[in-house]
Amino acid sequence: MDLPREKSTSSSQSNPVDHNAYSREGFFKVTNISHSGSAEIKTVIKADGDPGYFGTARMISEAGLALARNFGNLPYKQSGGGGVMTPMSALGDVYIERMKKYYGLQVQSEVISGDEGRKQR
């Protein structure tokens, strides 16, 4: 990928580098197979935008905003907090819903074998 180059400008005109060019290219798709008892669950997570540049910044920002704006609704707060937690155990569905709404994250889970009575999302 060729990186955008800065254009020479006069002091009265500003032409900044288009940093969004980095984020418009790329995408990510992650497939996870989990086991819980006799069930096997397949989860596919995907979104547009370069995951190393745009995606990481967006994920960190949405985690911070979830903490700042939805603290009372987070699993961390509801469980009494404390200890070392993964982002999902601390931020839960609040974080996932923010990522879906503001980043376009798509999450699809299905039971692929085992306990057919399990929840599908």
C-alpha positions in Angstrom: 0.0 0.0 0.0 1.4 3.4 -0.9 1.1 5.8 2.0 -0.5 9.2 1.4 2.2 11.9 1.0 1.9 15.4 2.4 1.4 18.1 -0.2 3.5 21.2 0.0 1.3 24.1 1.1 1.6 27.8 1.3 1.2 29.4 4.8 -2.3 30.6 3.9 -3.6 27.1 2.7 -3.7 23.9 4.7 -3.8 20.5 3.0 -3.2 17.9 5.7 -2.4 14.2 5.0 -5.6 12.2 4.6 -5.2 9.9 7.6 -8.6 8.3 6.9 -7.0 6.7 3.8 -5.4 4.2 6.2 -8.7 3.3 7.8 -10.8 2.9 4.7 -8.7 0.0 3.4 -8.9 -3.4 4.9 -11.2 -5.4 7.2 -11.0 -8.2 9.7 -12.9 -11.4 10.2 -12.2 -13.7 13.2 -13.8 -17.1 13.6 -13.7 -18.7 17.1 -14.8 -22.2 18.0 -15.6 -22.5 21.7 -16.5 -25.6 23.8 -18.8 -25.5 26.8 -19.8 -28.9 28.1 -21.1 -30.9 25.2 -21.8 -27.8 23.1 -19.5 -26.5 20.4 -20.2 -22.8 19.5 -18.9 -21.0 16.4 -18.6 -17.2 16.7 -17.7 -14.9 13.7 -16.7 -11.3 14.4 -16.0 -8.9 11.5 -15.8 -5.2 10.7 -14.4 -2.9 8.0 -11.4 -0.8 8.4 -7.7 -1.6 9.0 -7.6 -3.5 12.3 -4.1 -2.4 13.1 -4.7 1.3 12.6 -8.4 2.2 12.7 -9.7 -0.9 14.5 -7.4 -0.7 17.5 -8.0 3.0 18.0 -11.8 2.5 17.7 -11.9 -0.4 20.1 -9.9 1.4 22.8 -12.0 4.5 22.4 -15.3 2.6 22.7 -14.0 0.8 25.8 -13.1 4.2 27.4 -16.5 5.6 26.4 -18.3 2.5 27.8 -16.5 3.1 31.1 -17.2 6.8 31.2 -20.8 6.8 30.0 -22.3 3.4 31.0 -20.3 2.5 34.2 -23.4 1.6 36.2 -24.5 -0.9 33.6 -21.2 -2.7 33.2 -20.7 -6.3 34.4 -17.7 -5.0 36.3 -19.8 -2.6 38.4 -22.7 -5.0 38.8 -20.4 -7.8 40.1 -18.8 -5.6 42.7 -15.7 -5.1 40.6 -12.1 -5.9 41.6 -9.5 -8.3 40.4 -8.0 -8.7 36.9 -10.7 -9.0 34.3 -10.7 -9.4 30.5 -12.3 -6.6 28.5 -15.4 -8.7 27.9 -15.9 -9.7 31.5 -15.5 -6.1 32.6 -17.4 -4.3 29.8 -19.8 -7.1 28.5 -22.7 -6.4 26.2 -22.5 -2.6 26.8 -19.2 -2.7 24.9 -20.4 -5.0 22.2 -23.5 -2.9 21.6 -21.3 0.3 21.3 -19.0 -1.5 18.9 -22.0 -2.6 16.7 -23.6 0.9 16.8 -20.6 3.1 16.3 -18.0 0.9 14.6 -20.2 -1.5 12.5 -18.9 -4.6 14.3 -20.9 -7.7 13.3 -21.1 -10.7 15.7 -22.8 -13.9 14.9 -22.8 -17.0 17.1 -24.3 -20.4 16.6 -24.3 -23.8 18.2 -22.7 -26.1 15.7 -22.9 -29.3 17.7 -23.9 -30.6 21.1 -26.5 -28.9 23.3 -29.1 -27.7 20.8 -31.1 -25.9 23.5 -28.4 -23.2 23.9 -29.0 -19.5 23.1 -28.1 -18.3 19.6 -27.2 -14.6 18.9 
